[in-house]
Amino acid sequence: MDIREALYTTRAMRRVKPDPIPEDVQMRILDAAIRAPSGGNNQNWRFMLVDDPAKREQLGELYKVCIDLLWATIYKDKMDDAESDSTDPEAVQMRKIIKSVGWAQDNFASYPLLLFAFDRNDSSGGSIFPAIWSAMLAARAEDVGSSLTSVLAFKNSETFEILGVPEDKGWKMAACIPMGYPTGTWGVAERDPVHEVAYRNTWGDDVGFVIDEPLWSPES
Ligand SMILES: Cc1cc2nc3c(=O)[nH]c(=O)nc-3n(C[C@H](O)[C@H](O)[C@H](O)COP(=O)(O)O)c2cc1C
């Protein structure tokens, strides 16, 4: 797969089939992930694949609680907007996210594979997120959908207990990435365009070009 196709179309793919992901595919995803950079090449990371049905069930129960907590706290205002009949683009987008996340909440235990990433002595997360994103890109190259979730942090101790992670060794859960073969199709991720979020030379100065359409599309 062209790297640009993976870069443009890797997005939160939450609706997936329960079909298992073969071991050779899992190997290629993880082996690509650990090629990622980390500060000082410390590689102070651990990854855990979870496919055990009983553990997925337990984690699914926790996930439900965590998402409810997320909506009721950090996302409370956005939830209120989304639940109104506002046509504001942010409210419209939030409604889509709520639906998609709701699917994950209802079906968490049916994800065939969960990839957990842990790091240590990395307060910014800068040394683990390159590997996480590499795993997601590598999954995309295998037609495996994935989504990055961090919300289990609300129930960190319970998650550590289920996974047998030692609490006293400094490990921090960076993300849980549910994976599976998508039920839908891949599309280009919609984002605010470059010229609205990038400057040149001085903060606030025009970057010097306008990009109205993504520079890669399935037809290019
Ligand atoms: C640091 C981080 C934490 C995230 N946490 C969650 C999460 O807990 N649950 C979830 O469903 N998605 C989570 N996401 C996924 C984002 O919601 C998603 O990337 C964003 O809405 C863009 O979606 P798209 O790529 O499909 O356009 C997280 C993404 C990042 C980068």
The ligand as a Tripos MOL2 file, in Angstrom:
@<TRIPOS>MOLECULE
LIG
   31    33     1     0     0
SMALL
NO_CHARGES

@<TRIPOS>ATOM
      1 C1         -4.9640   10.9080   22.5130 C.3       1 LIG1
      2 C2         -6.2430   10.3530   21.9220 C.ar      1 LIG1
      3 C3         -7.1920    9.7810   22.7660 C.ar      1 LIG1
      4 C4         -8.3710    9.2420   22.2360 C.ar      1 LIG1
      5 N1         -9.2490    8.6220   23.0800 N.ar      1 LIG1
      6 C5        -10.3500    8.0330   22.5650 C.ar      1 LIG1
      7 C6        -11.2300    7.2760   23.4030 C.ar      1 LIG1
      8 O1        -11.0150    7.1380   24.5960 O.2       1 LIG1
      9 N2        -12.3130    6.6820   22.8420 N.ar      1 LIG1
     10 C7        -12.5500    6.7740   21.5010 C.ar      1 LIG1
     11 O2        -13.5440    6.1920   21.0360 O.2       1 LIG1
     12 N3        -11.7500    7.4730   20.6750 N.ar      1 LIG1
     13 C8        -10.6570    8.1040   21.1720 C.ar      1 LIG1
     14 N4         -9.7850    8.7850   20.3380 N.ar      1 LIG1
     15 C9        -10.0750    8.8320   18.8800 C.3       1 LIG1
     16 C10       -10.5700   10.1990   18.3990 C.3       1 LIG1
     17 O3        -11.8910   10.4060   18.8410 O.3       1 LIG1
     18 C11       -10.5030   10.2110   16.8820 C.3       1 LIG1
     19 O4         -9.1680   10.0390   16.4900 O.3       1 LIG1
     20 C12       -11.0160   11.5170   16.2950 C.3       1 LIG1
     21 O5        -12.3850   11.6850   16.5990 O.3       1 LIG1
     22 C13       -10.8460   11.5690   14.7770 C.3       1 LIG1
     23 O6        -11.5990   10.5370   14.1950 O.3       1 LIG1
     24 P1        -11.4130   10.1690   12.6450 P.3       1 LIG1
     25 O7         -9.9910    9.8390   12.4510 O.co2     1 LIG1
     26 O8        -12.3200    9.0170   12.3890 O.co2     1 LIG1
     27 O9        -11.7910   11.3680   11.8440 O.co2     1 LIG1
     28 C14        -8.6190    9.3190   20.8380 C.ar      1 LIG1
     29 C15        -7.6510    9.8990   19.9940 C.ar      1 LIG1
     30 C16        -6.4740   10.3910   20.5210 C.ar      1 LIG1
     31 C17        -5.4360   10.9840   19.5720 C.3       1 LIG1
@<TRIPOS>BOND
     1     1     2 1
     2     2     3 ar
     3     2    30 ar
     4     3     4 ar
     5     4     5 ar
     6     4    28 ar
     7     5     6 ar
     8     6     7 ar
     9     6    13 1
    10     7     8 2
    11     7     9 ar
    12     9    10 ar
    13    10    11 2
    14    10    12 ar
    15    12    13 ar
    16    13    14 ar
    17    14    15 1
    18    14    28 ar
    19    15    16 1
    20    16    17 1
    21    16    18 1
    22    18    19 1
    23    18    20 1
    24    20    21 1
    25    20    22 1
    26    22    23 1
    27    23    24 1
    28    24    25 2
    29    24    26 1
    30    24    27 1
    31    28    29 ar
    32    29    30 ar
    33    30    31 1
@<TRIPOS>SUBSTRUCTURE
     1 LIG1         1 GROUP 0 **** ****
